[in-house]
Amino acid sequence: MDIYTRRYDFRRGLMSYYKYHMFFCLNRRDEGPPCCYDKGAEDMFAYAKGRAKALDLLGTGKARINRAGCMDRCSEGPVVVIYPEAVWYTYKDRGDIDEIIKSHLQQGKIVTRLII
């Protein structure tokens, strides 16, 4: 088995490439119900990436922050999900993003007040 196969073999308890993988819903609709983009998700995504980078939280064995399309939770948005725990959060402002980064990405603690 090569190193790339081993990295992703969770059954054997091997570490994944990233400790945390954070996905921001950045879906944008021209018509229809409000979406995460309408609620400032693009700005919060950019802020989260910049903040995590400044804290040296990004990279192999650390975290990765990615864009995602619609996650079908528009009424609860804006939304972000963090794997491998599959924890879904909503947020209102930079303070909420800071709390998610500090608590979840730095300390491994779930921010229960922001769970959806």
mmCIF file of the C-alpha atoms, coordinates in Angstrom:
data_MODEL
# 
_entry.id   MODEL 
# 
loop_
_atom_site.group_PDB 
_atom_site.id 
_atom_site.type_symbol 
_atom_site.label_atom_id 
_atom_site.label_alt_id 
_atom_site.label_comp_id 
_atom_site.label_asym_id 
_atom_site.label_entity_id 
_atom_site.label_seq_id 
_atom_site.pdbx_PDB_ins_code 
_atom_site.Cartn_x 
_atom_site.Cartn_y 
_atom_site.Cartn_z 
_atom_site.occupancy 
_atom_site.B_iso_or_equiv 
_atom_site.pdbx_formal_charge 
_atom_site.auth_seq_id 
_atom_site.auth_comp_id 
_atom_site.auth_asym_id 
_atom_site.auth_atom_id 
_atom_site.pdbx_PDB_model_num 
ATOM 1   C CA . MET A 1 1   ? 0.000   0.000  0.000  1.00 0.00 ? 1   MET A CA 1 
ATOM 2   C CA . ASP A 1 2   ? 1.458   3.389  -0.974 1.00 0.00 ? 2   ASP A CA 1 
ATOM 3   C CA . ILE A 1 3   ? 1.528   6.486  1.269  1.00 0.00 ? 3   ILE A CA 1 
ATOM 4   C CA . TYR A 1 4   ? -1.416  8.123  -0.527 1.00 0.00 ? 4   TYR A CA 1 
ATOM 5   C CA . THR A 1 5   ? -3.687  5.149  0.061  1.00 0.00 ? 5   THR A CA 1 
ATOM 6   C CA . ARG A 1 6   ? -2.580  4.910  3.696  1.00 0.00 ? 6   ARG A CA 1 
ATOM 7   C CA . ARG A 1 7   ? -3.302  8.577  4.402  1.00 0.00 ? 7   ARG A CA 1 
ATOM 8   C CA . TYR A 1 8   ? -6.978  8.104  3.685  1.00 0.00 ? 8   TYR A CA 1 
ATOM 9   C CA . ASP A 1 9   ? -7.461  4.725  5.361  1.00 0.00 ? 9   ASP A CA 1 
ATOM 10  C CA . PHE A 1 10  ? -9.502  5.717  8.420  1.00 0.00 ? 10  PHE A CA 1 
ATOM 11  C CA . ARG A 1 11  ? -10.287 2.086  9.284  1.00 0.00 ? 11  ARG A CA 1 
ATOM 12  C CA . ARG A 1 12  ? -6.676  1.644  10.282 1.00 0.00 ? 12  ARG A CA 1 
ATOM 13  C CA . GLY A 1 13  ? -6.605  4.809  12.348 1.00 0.00 ? 13  GLY A CA 1 
ATOM 14  C CA . LEU A 1 14  ? -4.143  6.651  10.133 1.00 0.00 ? 14  LEU A CA 1 
ATOM 15  C CA . MET A 1 15  ? -4.196  10.430 10.029 1.00 0.00 ? 15  MET A CA 1 
ATOM 16  C CA . SER A 1 16  ? -5.892  12.085 7.091  1.00 0.00 ? 16  SER A CA 1 
ATOM 17  C CA . TYR A 1 17  ? -4.101  14.694 5.038  1.00 0.00 ? 17  TYR A CA 1 
ATOM 18  C CA . TYR A 1 18  ? -5.858  17.495 6.968  1.00 0.00 ? 18  TYR A CA 1 
ATOM 19  C CA . LYS A 1 19  ? -6.862  17.372 10.599 1.00 0.00 ? 19  LYS A CA 1 
ATOM 20  C CA . TYR A 1 20  ? -9.900  19.540 9.807  1.00 0.00 ? 20  TYR A CA 1 
ATOM 21  C CA . HIS A 1 21  ? -11.608 20.306 6.529  1.00 0.00 ? 21  HIS A CA 1 
ATOM 22  C CA . MET A 1 22  ? -13.939 23.313 6.672  1.00 0.00 ? 22  MET A CA 1 
ATOM 23  C CA . PHE A 1 23  ? -16.440 23.948 3.882  1.00 0.00 ? 23  PHE A CA 1 
ATOM 24  C CA . PHE A 1 24  ? -18.266 27.263 3.455  1.00 0.00 ? 24  PHE A CA 1 
ATOM 25  C CA . CYS A 1 25  ? -21.496 27.241 1.481  1.00 0.00 ? 25  CYS A CA 1 
ATOM 26  C CA . LEU A 1 26  ? -21.034 30.033 -1.063 1.00 0.00 ? 26  LEU A CA 1 
ATOM 27  C CA . ASN A 1 27  ? -24.035 29.275 -3.220 1.00 0.00 ? 27  ASN A CA 1 
ATOM 28  C CA . ARG A 1 28  ? -25.433 32.230 -5.152 1.00 0.00 ? 28  ARG A CA 1 
ATOM 29  C CA . ARG A 1 29  ? -28.885 32.321 -6.728 1.00 0.00 ? 29  ARG A CA 1 
ATOM 30  C CA . ASP A 1 30  ? -30.204 34.974 -9.053 1.00 0.00 ? 30  ASP A CA 1 
ATOM 31  C CA . GLU A 1 31  ? -33.790 34.047 -8.169 1.00 0.00 ? 31  GLU A CA 1 
ATOM 32  C CA . GLY A 1 32  ? -35.553 32.088 -5.463 1.00 0.00 ? 32  GLY A CA 1 
ATOM 33  C CA . PRO A 1 33  ? -35.128 31.922 -1.695 1.00 0.00 ? 33  PRO A CA 1 
ATOM 34  C CA . PRO A 1 34  ? -32.221 33.672 0.024  1.00 0.00 ? 34  PRO A CA 1 
ATOM 35  C CA . CYS A 1 35  ? -28.958 31.743 -0.075 1.00 0.00 ? 35  CYS A CA 1 
ATOM 36  C CA . CYS A 1 36  ? -25.738 31.828 1.936  1.00 0.00 ? 36  CYS A CA 1 
ATOM 37  C CA . TYR A 1 37  ? -24.120 34.240 -0.515 1.00 0.00 ? 37  TYR A CA 1 
ATOM 38  C CA . ASP A 1 38  ? -26.922 36.746 0.202  1.00 0.00 ? 38  ASP A CA 1 
ATOM 39  C CA . LYS A 1 39  ? -25.978 36.561 3.882  1.00 0.00 ? 39  LYS A CA 1 
ATOM 40  C CA . GLY A 1 40  ? -22.328 37.544 3.453  1.00 0.00 ? 40  GLY A CA 1 
ATOM 41  C CA . ALA A 1 41  ? -20.799 34.080 3.139  1.00 0.00 ? 41  ALA A CA 1 
ATOM 42  C CA . GLU A 1 42  ? -18.175 35.114 0.588  1.00 0.00 ? 42  GLU A CA 1 
ATOM 43  C CA . ASP A 1 43  ? -16.750 37.785 2.900  1.00 0.00 ? 43  ASP A CA 1 
ATOM 44  C CA . MET A 1 44  ? -16.762 35.427 5.893  1.00 0.00 ? 44  MET A CA 1 
ATOM 45  C CA . PHE A 1 45  ? -15.018 32.736 3.832  1.00 0.00 ? 45  PHE A CA 1 
ATOM 46  C CA . ALA A 1 46  ? -12.240 35.162 2.894  1.00 0.00 ? 46  ALA A CA 1 
ATOM 47  C CA . TYR A 1 47  ? -11.995 36.351 6.490  1.00 0.00 ? 47  TYR A CA 1 
ATOM 48  C CA . ALA A 1 48  ? -11.770 32.775 7.840  1.00 0.00 ? 48  ALA A CA 1 
ATOM 49  C CA . LYS A 1 49  ? -9.024  31.841 5.371  1.00 0.00 ? 49  LYS A CA 1 
ATOM 50  C CA . GLY A 1 50  ? -7.035  34.946 6.217  1.00 0.00 ? 50  GLY A CA 1 
ATOM 51  C CA . ARG A 1 51  ? -7.458  34.499 9.946  1.00 0.00 ? 51  ARG A CA 1 
ATOM 52  C CA . ALA A 1 52  ? -6.535  30.798 9.864  1.00 0.00 ? 52  ALA A CA 1 
ATOM 53  C CA . LYS A 1 53  ? -3.500  31.584 7.718  1.00 0.00 ? 53  LYS A CA 1 
ATOM 54  C CA . ALA A 1 54  ? -2.365  34.317 10.131 1.00 0.00 ? 54  ALA A CA 1 
ATOM 55  C CA . LEU A 1 55  ? -2.642  31.796 12.983 1.00 0.00 ? 55  LEU A CA 1 
ATOM 56  C CA . ASP A 1 56  ? -0.650  29.200 11.005 1.00 0.00 ? 56  ASP A CA 1 
ATOM 57  C CA . LEU A 1 57  ? -3.548  26.741 11.076 1.00 0.00 ? 57  LEU A CA 1 
ATOM 58  C CA . LEU A 1 58  ? -3.533  25.822 7.378  1.00 0.00 ? 58  LEU A CA 1 
ATOM 59  C CA . GLY A 1 59  ? -1.624  23.060 5.625  1.00 0.00 ? 59  GLY A CA 1 
ATOM 60  C CA . THR A 1 60  ? -0.801  19.391 5.776  1.00 0.00 ? 60  THR A CA 1 
ATOM 61  C CA . GLY A 1 61  ? -1.777  17.897 9.127  1.00 0.00 ? 61  GLY A CA 1 
ATOM 62  C CA . LYS A 1 62  ? -3.612  21.103 10.043 1.00 0.00 ? 62  LYS A CA 1 
ATOM 63  C CA . ALA A 1 63  ? -6.732  22.587 8.433  1.00 0.00 ? 63  ALA A CA 1 
ATOM 64  C CA . ARG A 1 64  ? -8.048  23.339 4.967  1.00 0.00 ? 64  ARG A CA 1 
ATOM 65  C CA . ILE A 1 65  ? -10.808 25.870 4.260  1.00 0.00 ? 65  ILE A CA 1 
ATOM 66  C CA . ASN A 1 66  ? -12.730 25.393 1.019  1.00 0.00 ? 66  ASN A CA 1 
ATOM 67  C CA . ARG A 1 67  ? -15.610 26.799 -0.979 1.00 0.00 ? 67  ARG A CA 1 
ATOM 68  C CA . ALA A 1 68  ? -18.693 24.662 -1.448 1.00 0.00 ? 68  ALA A CA 1 
ATOM 69  C CA . GLY A 1 69  ? -21.847 24.940 -3.487 1.00 0.00 ? 69  GLY A CA 1 
ATOM 70  C CA . CYS A 1 70  ? -25.340 24.667 -2.077 1.00 0.00 ? 70  CYS A CA 1 
ATOM 71  C CA . MET A 1 71  ? -25.578 22.443 0.984  1.00 0.00 ? 71  MET A CA 1 
ATOM 72  C CA . ASP A 1 72  ? -29.413 22.525 1.069  1.00 0.00 ? 72  ASP A CA 1 
ATOM 73  C CA . ARG A 1 73  ? -29.632 24.216 4.458  1.00 0.00 ? 73  ARG A CA 1 
ATOM 74  C CA . CYS A 1 74  ? -30.512 27.669 3.118  1.00 0.00 ? 74  CYS A CA 1 
ATOM 75  C CA . SER A 1 75  ? -33.061 28.469 5.813  1.00 0.00 ? 75  SER A CA 1 
ATOM 76  C CA . GLU A 1 76  ? -30.374 27.924 8.482  1.00 0.00 ? 76  GLU A CA 1 
ATOM 77  C CA . GLY A 1 77  ? -27.647 29.799 6.660  1.00 0.00 ? 77  GLY A CA 1 
ATOM 78  C CA . PRO A 1 78  ? -25.122 30.957 6.226  1.00 0.00 ? 78  PRO A CA 1 
ATOM 79  C CA . VAL A 1 79  ? -23.561 27.571 6.933  1.00 0.00 ? 79  VAL A CA 1 
ATOM 80  C CA . VAL A 1 80  ? -20.165 25.968 7.325  1.00 0.00 ? 80  VAL A CA 1 
ATOM 81  C CA . VAL A 1 81  ? -19.401 22.310 8.016  1.00 0.00 ? 81  VAL A CA 1 
ATOM 82  C CA . ILE A 1 82  ? -16.218 20.909 9.522  1.00 0.00 ? 82  ILE A CA 1 
ATOM 83  C CA . TYR A 1 83  ? -15.005 17.380 8.917  1.00 0.00 ? 83  TYR A CA 1 
ATOM 84  C CA . PRO A 1 84  ? -14.116 14.784 10.056 1.00 0.00 ? 84  PRO A CA 1 
ATOM 85  C CA . GLU A 1 85  ? -16.646 15.456 12.848 1.00 0.00 ? 85  GLU A CA 1 
ATOM 86  C CA . ALA A 1 86  ? -19.347 16.614 10.384 1.00 0.00 ? 86  ALA A CA 1 
ATOM 87  C CA . VAL A 1 87  ? -20.286 19.528 12.629 1.00 0.00 ? 87  VAL A CA 1 
ATOM 88  C CA . TRP A 1 88  ? -22.611 22.043 10.970 1.00 0.00 ? 88  TRP A CA 1 
ATOM 89  C CA . TYR A 1 89  ? -22.445 25.666 12.096 1.00 0.00 ? 89  TYR A CA 1 
ATOM 90  C CA . THR A 1 90  ? -24.217 28.880 11.292 1.00 0.00 ? 90  THR A CA 1 
ATOM 91  C CA . TYR A 1 91  ? -22.661 32.268 11.948 1.00 0.00 ? 91  TYR A CA 1 
ATOM 92  C CA . LYS A 1 92  ? -23.594 35.935 11.927 1.00 0.00 ? 92  LYS A CA 1 
ATOM 93  C CA . ASP A 1 93  ? -20.328 37.853 11.989 1.00 0.00 ? 93  ASP A CA 1 
ATOM 94  C CA . ARG A 1 94  ? -16.546 37.757 12.345 1.00 0.00 ? 94  ARG A CA 1 
ATOM 95  C CA . GLY A 1 95  ? -16.882 37.132 16.062 1.00 0.00 ? 95  GLY A CA 1 
ATOM 96  C CA . ASP A 1 96  ? -18.641 33.832 15.352 1.00 0.00 ? 96  ASP A CA 1 
ATOM 97  C CA . ILE A 1 97  ? -15.978 32.871 12.795 1.00 0.00 ? 97  ILE A CA 1 
ATOM 98  C CA . ASP A 1 98  ? -13.240 33.755 15.303 1.00 0.00 ? 98  ASP A CA 1 
ATOM 99  C CA . GLU A 1 99  ? -14.929 31.558 17.904 1.00 0.00 ? 99  GLU A CA 1 
ATOM 100 C CA . ILE A 1 100 ? -15.206 28.611 15.489 1.00 0.00 ? 100 ILE A CA 1 
ATOM 101 C CA . ILE A 1 101 ? -11.550 28.964 14.528 1.00 0.00 ? 101 ILE A CA 1 
ATOM 102 C CA . LYS A 1 102 ? -10.308 29.328 18.092 1.00 0.00 ? 102 LYS A CA 1 
ATOM 103 C CA . SER A 1 103 ? -12.493 26.664 19.649 1.00 0.00 ? 103 SER A CA 1 
ATOM 104 C CA . HIS A 1 104 ? -12.843 24.040 16.902 1.00 0.00 ? 104 HIS A CA 1 
ATOM 105 C CA . LEU A 1 105 ? -9.723  24.400 14.767 1.00 0.00 ? 105 LEU A CA 1 
ATOM 106 C CA . GLN A 1 106 ? -7.270  25.340 17.517 1.00 0.00 ? 106 GLN A CA 1 
ATOM 107 C CA . GLN A 1 107 ? -8.655  23.541 20.576 1.00 0.00 ? 107 GLN A CA 1 
ATOM 108 C CA . GLY A 1 108 ? -10.758 20.745 19.042 1.00 0.00 ? 108 GLY A CA 1 
ATOM 109 C CA . LYS A 1 109 ? -13.861 21.868 20.955 1.00 0.00 ? 109 LYS A CA 1 
ATOM 110 C CA . ILE A 1 110 ? -17.261 22.184 19.290 1.00 0.00 ? 110 ILE A CA 1 
ATOM 111 C CA . VAL A 1 111 ? -19.008 25.567 19.552 1.00 0.00 ? 111 VAL A CA 1 
ATOM 112 C CA . THR A 1 112 ? -22.398 24.252 20.657 1.00 0.00 ? 112 THR A CA 1 
ATOM 113 C CA . ARG A 1 113 ? -24.193 27.607 20.505 1.00 0.00 ? 113 ARG A CA 1 
ATOM 114 C CA . LEU A 1 114 ? -23.577 27.818 16.722 1.00 0.00 ? 114 LEU A CA 1 
ATOM 115 C CA . ILE A 1 115 ? -24.521 24.231 15.809 1.00 0.00 ? 115 ILE A CA 1 
ATOM 116 C CA . ILE A 1 116 ? -27.421 23.746 13.402 1.00 0.00 ? 116 ILE A CA 1 
# 
